Amino acid sequence: MNTTDTDGQLEEALERLHLAGPEQEGWLTNHAPMVVEALAAHGHAGAVHRWVDQYSGRLEDFPDRLAPVTDDNWPEALGDPRRIADWTDHFSRTLADRPWRDVLAEWWPRLLPGMYGGATHVVIRLGHAVRALESGESAPRRAELAHALGYWAARHQPLTGIAELRGGVSAWESLEAVPAITPGVTGFRKRLAAVHRLPVWAEDITDPDTARERLTELVRATTHRYATHGHGEPTMLVHAATAPNAVLRTLDSLPPELWVPSLRAAWTAAAAVTAMYAPKEPVDYRPAARLTAEEVMERALAHGDEHVIKLADTALDVGDELALAAAQRAIEISDPLDS
């Protein structure tokens, strides 16, 4: 459903949320801008303010500014979370002077290696911002892109020193080949640091259109796997699907020469999250009822949890029965927002 048909409610919600920072409690991500875009995209713009009211207790004030980020000093500010406000200001100024797709094309290759920051929420928020702009431009939607880019730049975190293992032919086979990290490590950042080996997949792809096909396959595989593997960590394993989907929904706004490196970064993110949180054994999951896409999103909204809503959003993008089953699984095993 087209996000332009929101009667300004998405814009109002974004303006309200831009008064808050992108994080809470030191580094946990503020999911509200992503959720309100997902709800609006699927015909629930009328519910965005009610959902924000429920979530508002988690919001914190926008952080203080330290010093301006400029075209000359940006490399030294990259990956410095103290500079969230400075980076947001930088992109607000840049987007006021240049077309947003040009800004995105310039910064995407700079930011892509660090998409693991903020538990991959940096790229997920960017994907939602891009979809909103592609559906209809407005000042709040451009501001949301500035906030998303600023958050990514401030939380930029590369993943390096990974030994390459042999993967499978398909995305599913390669995900099955991902080795789990050492047991007992807690916290996303420590778990990420414990990822030392990952299979390679689609490394021979050089054609942009084929890269899109493989990325679509990856999103489908990670979404389907949630139904049988999501119990490993119901919240964090959502990102194995939503992070690569954020990359996929950004491709059309980028030059084709950026699609192949986007595929490779998305695969590494999905594989790393799988290594960090996958269960020892899958389960044989079958939903109690076969729901339509509309019914799945309605139930996700009623449940209220931000990750449940965003996985449902990705499941609707995939659109098949197994994807919708994965969204139902998330509803069943996740704590609701008001719990």
Summary of the structure (lengths in Angstrom):
residues: 339
radius of gyration: 18.7
end to end distance: 29.8
largest distance: 57.2
contacts: 1155
relative contact order: 0.12
helix: 64%
strand: 4%
